[in-house]
Amino acid sequence: MNIVSVKAKLVVGAVLAFLIVLSSILVIRCIIAPTSSKEVILQREWTANAEYAGDVWASKIGQENGFHLLVKEGSELLDPVRVVRAGSAHFGVASADRILQENEGGAGLVVIASATFKTPVVFLSRKESGIRTPKDFVGKRVGIQAGTNTELVFKAIINATDINQDQIRVVESGWGIQTFLNKDIDVLGAFDYDETIQLDMQNIEYNIIMPEDYGVNYVGTVYFTRKNLITENPKLIQDFLDYLVLGWQKTIKNPEEAMKILTAYKSEINVPKEKKSLIRGIKYFQGENNFLLYSSKERWNSMAESLVKLGRLKSFNYQSNIDYSFLEIALAKLKDTKHD
């Protein structure tokens, strides 16, 4: 055997050995890495606001650790449910009732966490109006935004309190507080950390009517995904929730820093207003009974019972629609970290 062939064999052997070692390293990295380098997409429902704070902080932490979470801004023309069903996003945020209704039509979606554990919908009246309960709505103009949860929760309250809706003038309020300021309406269907803040910033006093005081215990918005994604890639679900829990935990603990991160995400937001919204919204974002991103089975059942009465659902099965198992693991990890 000549010297050249021996050297060639040695070179080939060395290359093969290097490739084997490299492939072993790559396999190990695939096992321990959070996910692949591809973007993981969370599709939000509305334009950027205080509700994004924990998401964008989660994205920041994820990016620092190789988990590329992209929080996509929503709009009035964009439907997160359709986007997720089409596979254009891994995760979405939408109202809880919407997911239940879509699943009755065979959507194959599953709730994995609650963005707002209870609905933030409230009803506002001017301080001097004397309107303080739903029964005071009779003979008055109640403004709602058709197709939103202000309309749904209004109907749920009317149903729960046995009020004749024909005795109430329901009108379209439009977005914001202008029709309320103009006195075109007597009652405004609103969101507790949005329109209330706008009124506070103008030093306008108001009465606030809370749906839960009248037996309406709805879940608010939720994080959801496709059921088949849980089967195909449970690690992705767990990684997403691990970072989401951490992002929201930090946001609730430090709203000031959360606003800086949110502003870096979108500089055009109204910082003074959204900061107040975030602080007021913490009671919704922190989860039921202080279990972050969690709504109780009792609340889900209560909402479903109301939706059946309203003809929005035919029936409800908790296990078919909600899977908090990944959230529970993420919360356990967070608890263990605090104890370290």
Backbone hydrogen bonds, N-H to C=O, Kabsch-Sander energy under -0.5 kcal/mol:
donor,donor_aa,acceptor,acceptor_aa,energy
6,V,2,N,-1.7
7,K,3,I,-2.5
8,A,4,V,-2.5
9,K,5,S,-2.3
10,L,6,V,-2.3
11,V,7,K,-2.5
12,V,8,A,-2.7
13,G,9,K,-2.7
14,A,10,L,-2.4
15,V,11,V,-2.4
16,L,12,V,-2.6
17,A,13,G,-2.4
18,F,14,A,-2.4
19,L,15,V,-2.6
20,I,16,L,-2.5
21,V,17,A,-2.5
22,L,18,F,-2.9
23,S,19,L,-2.9
24,S,20,I,-2.0
25,I,21,V,-2.3
26,L,22,L,-2.5
27,V,23,S,-2.3
28,I,24,S,-2.4
29,R,25,I,-2.6
30,C,26,L,-2.2
31,I,27,V,-1.6
32,I,28,I,-2.1
33,A,29,R,-2.3
40,V,68,H,-3.5
41,I,39,E,-0.5
42,L,70,L,-2.7
43,Q,41,I,-0.5
43,Q,91,F,-2.8
44,R,42,L,-0.7
44,R,72,K,-2.5
52,Y,49,N,-2.1
53,A,50,A,-1.7
56,V,52,Y,-2.5
57,W,53,A,-1.7
58,A,54,G,-2.2
59,S,55,D,-2.3
60,K,56,V,-2.0
61,I,57,W,-2.4
62,G,58,A,-2.7
63,Q,59,S,-2.7
64,E,60,K,-1.6
65,N,61,I,-0.7
65,N,62,G,-1.4
66,G,63,Q,-1.1
67,F,62,G,-3.2
68,H,66,G,-0.7
69,L,67,F,-1.6
70,L,40,V,-3.3
70,L,68,H,-0.6
71,V,69,L,-0.6
72,K,42,L,-3.0
72,K,70,L,-0.8
74,G,46,W,-1.9
75,S,45,E,-0.8
78,L,75,S,-1.0
83,V,79,D,-2.1
84,V,80,P,-2.7
85,R,81,V,-2.5
86,A,82,R,-2.0
87,G,84,V,-1.4
88,S,83,V,-2.1
89,A,83,V,-0.7
90,H,41,I,-1.1
91,F,41,I,-2.3
92,G,224,F,-2.0
93,V,43,Q,-1.6
94,A,222,V,-1.7
96,A,220,G,-2.7
99,I,95,S,-1.4
100,L,96,A,-1.8
101,Q,97,D,-2.3
102,E,98,R,-2.5
103,N,99,I,-2.3
104,E,100,L,-1.4
105,G,101,Q,-0.8
105,G,102,E,-0.8
106,G,103,N,-1.7
107,A,102,E,-1.5
110,V,225,T,-2.4
111,V,321,N,-2.9
112,I,223,Y,-2.5
113,A,223,Y,-1.3
114,S,293,L,-2.8
115,A,113,A,-0.5
115,A,221,T,-1.4
116,T,221,T,-1.9
117,F,284,Y,-2.0
119,T,218,Y,-2.3
122,V,190,A,-2.4
123,F,209,I,-1.9
124,L,188,L,-2.5
125,S,207,N,-1.8
126,R,186,D,-0.6
127,K,205,E,-1.2
129,S,126,R,-2.0
130,G,127,K,-0.6
132,R,130,G,-0.9
136,D,133,T,-1.4
137,F,134,P,-2.0
138,V,135,K,-1.0
139,G,167,Q,-3.3
140,K,137,F,-2.6
142,V,140,K,-0.7
142,V,169,R,-2.5
143,G,141,R,-0.6
143,G,187,V,-3.5
144,I,142,V,-0.5
144,I,171,V,-2.4
146,A,144,I,-0.8
148,T,145,Q,-2.1
151,E,145,Q,-0.6
151,E,148,T,-0.8
152,L,148,T,-1.5
153,V,149,N,-2.8
154,F,150,T,-1.5
155,K,151,E,-2.1
156,A,152,L,-2.0
157,I,153,V,-2.4
158,I,154,F,-2.3
159,N,155,K,-2.2
160,A,156,A,-2.4
161,T,157,I,-1.9
162,D,159,N,-0.6
163,I,158,I,-1.8
165,Q,163,I,-0.8
167,Q,164,N,-2.0
168,I,165,Q,-2.1
169,R,140,K,-2.3
170,V,168,I,-0.9
171,V,142,V,-2.6
171,V,169,R,-0.5
173,S,144,I,-2.4
174,G,144,I,-0.5
181,L,177,I,-2.5
182,N,178,Q,-2.6
183,K,180,F,-0.9
184,D,179,T,-2.4
185,I,179,T,-0.9
186,D,141,R,-2.3
187,V,141,R,-2.1
188,L,124,L,-2.6
189,G,143,G,-3.2
189,G,187,V,-0.5
190,A,122,V,-3.1
190,A,188,L,-0.5
192,D,120,P,-3.1
194,D,191,F,-2.5
195,E,191,F,-0.6
196,T,191,F,-1.0
197,I,194,D,-0.5
198,Q,194,D,-1.9
199,L,195,E,-2.3
200,D,196,T,-2.6
201,M,197,I,-2.4
202,Q,198,Q,-0.5
202,Q,199,L,-1.0
203,N,200,D,-1.6
204,I,199,L,-2.4
205,E,203,N,-0.6
207,N,125,S,-3.1
209,I,123,F,-2.9
210,M,208,I,-0.6
213,D,210,M,-1.4
214,Y,211,P,-2.1
215,G,212,E,-1.3
216,V,211,P,-1.8
217,N,215,G,-0.9
218,Y,216,V,-0.7
220,G,116,T,-1.6
222,V,94,A,-3.0
223,Y,113,A,-2.6
224,F,92,G,-2.3
225,T,110,V,-2.0
227,K,108,G,-2.7
229,L,226,R,-0.8
230,I,226,R,-1.1
231,T,227,K,-1.4
232,E,228,N,-2.4
233,N,229,L,-3.0
236,L,233,N,-0.6
237,I,233,N,-1.4
238,Q,234,P,-2.4
239,D,235,K,-2.8
240,F,236,L,-2.5
241,L,237,I,-2.3
242,D,238,Q,-2.5
243,Y,239,D,-2.2
244,L,240,F,-2.4
245,V,241,L,-2.7
246,L,242,D,-1.7
247,G,243,Y,-2.8
248,W,244,L,-2.4
249,Q,245,V,-2.4
250,K,246,L,-2.1
251,T,247,G,-1.9
252,I,248,W,-2.5
253,K,249,Q,-1.6
254,N,250,K,-2.1
258,A,254,N,-2.1
259,M,255,P,-2.1
260,K,256,E,-1.3
261,I,257,E,-2.0
262,L,258,A,-2.4
263,T,259,M,-2.5
264,A,260,K,-1.8
265,Y,261,I,-1.4
266,K,262,L,-2.3
269,I,266,K,-1.1
271,V,269,I,-1.3
274,E,270,N,-3.1
275,K,271,V,-2.5
276,K,272,P,-1.5
277,S,273,K,-2.2
278,L,274,E,-2.5
279,I,275,K,-2.2
280,R,276,K,-2.5
281,G,277,S,-2.3
282,I,278,L,-0.8
282,I,279,I,-0.7
283,K,280,R,-0.7
284,Y,281,G,-2.0
285,F,281,G,-2.2
286,Q,282,I,-2.5
287,G,284,Y,-0.7
288,E,294,Y,-2.9
290,N,287,G,-1.4
291,F,288,E,-2.0
292,L,290,N,-0.9
293,L,285,F,-0.7
294,Y,291,F,-1.5
300,W,296,S,-2.1
301,N,297,K,-2.6
302,S,298,E,-2.2
303,M,299,R,-2.6
304,A,300,W,-2.6
305,E,301,N,-2.4
306,S,302,S,-1.8
307,L,303,M,-2.6
308,V,304,A,-2.3
309,K,305,E,-1.9
310,L,306,S,-1.8
311,G,308,V,-1.2
312,R,307,L,-2.8
313,L,307,L,-1.2
321,N,317,N,-0.7
321,N,318,Y,-1.3
322,I,318,Y,-2.4
323,D,111,V,-2.9
328,E,324,Y,-2.6
329,I,325,S,-1.6
330,A,326,F,-2.2
331,L,327,L,-2.7
332,A,328,E,-2.0
333,K,329,I,-2.2
334,L,330,A,-2.0
335,K,331,L,-2.3
336,D,332,A,-2.4
337,T,333,K,-2.2
338,K,334,L,-1.9
339,H,335,K,-1.4
340,D,336,D,-0.8
340,D,337,T,-0.6
